């Protein structure tokens, strides 16, 4: 029997509340997500905060609170602020870069709501508390963001994250988490130099994953240090049939499976369904029913959980 695929709440229940807020993580837990994602960057005082970008512009009011603190490129970088300063910021729904227009027009519009940036430790403590009171174990899925960039600014982000995870009891392969990163060198370093025994997830960007050179020889070395690979969901689906496409698993899935890696598809969004998909639910159903897919990242975890559960009922 196919193991039950996992639903990873992408930046929390980000289809309903501003991404990476504590409120979005609580909602994702209540919706039954198996894992909840944390993107992790560092502040000037080497505190770990949960935010998707290394800069603060698109999801906070930093330009209003700290006017004039941008770098020459116009960005307000998290590493240029102490944690105490970042705690002054209000988190908002993600905007189109450089504008006040929301990236997803139909998402949360509570202009007077007050959301804050959380530290990695605060979020883990919150989710572990919810696990204890609900009796349901939800894992975590921290991503090491831009490790090379952090090194250039004197911060060993991976080491700091592993230390914080260990402080909360995540120490080996049995721990309910995946540590993810796009940088293969950093994941290899975490396995060898830093000696982590945690499950690692190698993310591949769309540009690399679409490369015609993505052969079995590419994935075999990944299996030496990682347990899973994250791929854009579009590459996992073959489409045919003209106006009424028939969706079928792609050959890439068998290549990754034969390398001994679990496949996680990213990122499914109800408000970003491709034209070739009959519906959001049908797209979820295709991926979740495919034996080679171990799970998927989704902005709307309640819908993914419902579809996943219907497949096993």
N, C-alpha and C positions, 0 to 999 in steps of 0.2 A: 504494500500500500504506500502511496506517495505521502511523505511527511507533510504535515500541515505547513503551508508557506506562511512566512511572517509578514506582518504589516508594520512598517516603520513609519511613525508619524514624522513627516518631513518638517523640521523646525517646529515641531508640535502640531497642534491642529491649526495650521497656518491658513487654511482656507476659511476659517471662522473668526480668528482673533489675530492680532499682530504677531508676526513670527518671533519665535524665541522668547516670548514673554512667559512668565511663570503661569499666567492664566491660560495660555495656549497649551502648555505642558500638562496642566491639571485636566483640561478638557480632553486632551489626547488620551490620557490615562483612563478617564471615565468612559471614553469611546471604545476602549478595549484594545488599543494598540499594543503590539508585542514588544516593540522597541520604540524609544523616543529619542530623537536626534538632538545633539548639541554641537554646534560649530564653535570652536574655541580659538580666541585670540588673546594676546597679552596687553596689559596696560603699561604705562611708563614705570610703575613700581612693581612690575612682574606679577600682578594679580591676573588670574584667568577669568575672562568674562565670556558669556555665551552670546555671540552675535555672528552673523554670516560673513561680513566683510571685515577687512583689516581697517577700514575707515567707517565713520559713524554717520556719514551724510544722509544716506537714503532712508534710514529708519529711525532717526532721532531728530530732536530740535537743536542739535549742537550748534548750528549756524546762528541761532538766535541767542543761546545762552552764552556761548563763547565766541562772539563775533571777533573776527580778526585772527583766530588761531589756526586757520587753514594753512597748509603748505602752498608752495608756489603752483602746484598743479590744481589747487582749489579744493582738495580733499582734507577732511579733518580725521586724522589717523588716531585710532584708539591708543596706540603706543605713545602718543604725545600728551596723554592725559593720565592723571592719577585716578585710582579707583574712586576716591572721594569726589572728584570732579565728575566722573561718569555717572555717579549716583544722583547727580543733579539733573540729569537728562530725562526727558520724556520720550518713550518709544511710541512710534506711530506706524500705521500701515505703510508698507513699502511703496516708495514713489518711483516714477520714472526718473532716471538720473538727471540731476540738475534742474528738476522742476518740482512743483507742488502737486502734480497730477498722480493719483494712485496708479500703481502698476496694474492692479486688478480692480476694475471699476466696480464690481459688485461685492467686494469684500467689506470688512468692518469699517463703519463710518462714524463711530462714536467720537466726535472731535474733542469732547471734554473729558474722555476717559483718561485715567492716569496709569500708564504702564511704565515699568522700569527695566533696566538692564540687570540681569542676574549674574552672579559669579557661578563658575562650574560647581563649586562646593555647595552653594546654596541650592542649586537645582538638584544635585544628586540627593541631598538631604531631604528635599521636598518629595522627590519620587520614591525614595526608600520609605519615607513615612507613609505615602499613599499605598505602597505595596503592603506595608504592615497592617494598616487599618482596613484595606479592602480584601486582603487575603489573595490578591492576584499579583503575580510577579511580572512586572514590565521591566525589560532590560533597557540599557542606554546605548547610544551609538555616537560617541564623540568623534568629531573630525578635527584633525590637526590642520589648521589653516595656514597656508603660505609659510612653511617652516624655514625655507631658505631666506625669505624676506626677514623673518624674525631673527635668524642668525646674524644677518647683516646689521641688525639693531641690538646685538648683544644678548639675545634671549634664546635659550634652548627650550623651545616650546614643547617639544615631545617629552623631554625629561620632566618638565614641570607638570604636564598632564598625567604622565604615568605615576608620578609621585602623589598627585592628588587622588587619582583612582585607587592607588594602594591604600591611601588613608581611609577610604570608604569601603575597603574590603575586596576590591576588584584586583585579583592578583594572578589568576591562571586561566587556562583554557575553559574551565568549567564556569567561569564567571559569566553572568548574563549580560554580555556586551560585545560589541565589535568596535575596534578602534579603526577609523577610516582616514584615508589621505589620498590625494592625487599624486603625491611625490613618492615614487617607488624607492628612491634612495633613502628617504627618511623611514619608510616602513622597514626596509632591510636593516637599517641602522637600529631601529627599535628592537628588532628580533635578535641581532647579533651583538652590537656594542652595548646597548642598554639592557639586553637580556630579558625582555618581556616575554611572558608565556601567555599573554592575552590573545584572543582571536583578532586577527588583522584583516581588514577589508581594503583591497586595492581598487581605488576608483580610477576609471579611464574616461577622459574627456571625450566628447563627441568627435572631435577632430581625429584623435588617435584611434578611437574605436571604429571609425568609418574607414580607416586605412585599408587598402587592399593587401597590405603586408601583415594583417592581423591573422596569423596562422597558428597552428598548434605549437610551433616552436616558440611563439611569443608567450603563450600562457604557461608552458611547462615551468619556466623559472619562477613565475609568480607563485606557483604552488609550493615552492621551497620555503617561502616566508609568510604567505597569506593563506587564510582559510576560505576567502571569498573574493569575488570581483564584482564591482558595481559598473553596470553598463547602461547607456541610454536605452529606454524601452523601445524606441523606434527601430533600433538595430536588431531587436529580438523577434521581429515580426516580418514575415514575407507577405506581400500584398499582391493579389491578383484578382482578376474578374471584372476589370473595367469599372463601370458605374456602381456596381454592388460588390465591393471587394470581399474576397474570401480571406480571412485572416488565418495564418498558419505560422507555426514556430519557424524561426530562421535556422540556417545551418550553423550559425555562430554558437547557438546554444549547445549543440552536440560537441563542438570543438572545446568549449569551456568545460563542459561536463567530463569529457574524456581526460582533461588535465587534472581532474580531481578537485575542482573548485566549485563552490556554491555560487550561483548567480543571483545578484540582486538588481532589479530594474529600477531606474530612476528617470524622471520624477513624474508621477501621475497627478493630474489636476483636473477637477471637474470643469473649470473655466478655461482650460487650454486643451480641448479634445481635438485631435487632428481631423481634417475633413474626411479622411479615408476610413475612420472608425465609425461603426454604426451608432455607438453611444459610449458614454463613459463606462457604464456598467459592463457592456460587452467587451470593451478593451481590458478592463480589470479581470473579467472572467477568463479571457483567453490566456492572460499571463499567469494568473493564479492557478489555472488548471494544468498548466504545462509542467511536467515532472522535473524539468531541468531548472525551473525558477524556484529559488529558495525563499523569495520574498520580494517586496517592492517598497519603494519610498512613495508616500502619498500625502498631499496636502489635506485630503479629506478622509482621515483614517476610519471614520464611522462607516462610510460607504464601502471602503475596501474590506473592512471586517465583515460587514453584512454579506458581501458577495462571496468572500472566502468561506464563511460559515455555510452559505447556501450550497456550496459545492460538495460539502461533506455531509449534508443532511439527507 
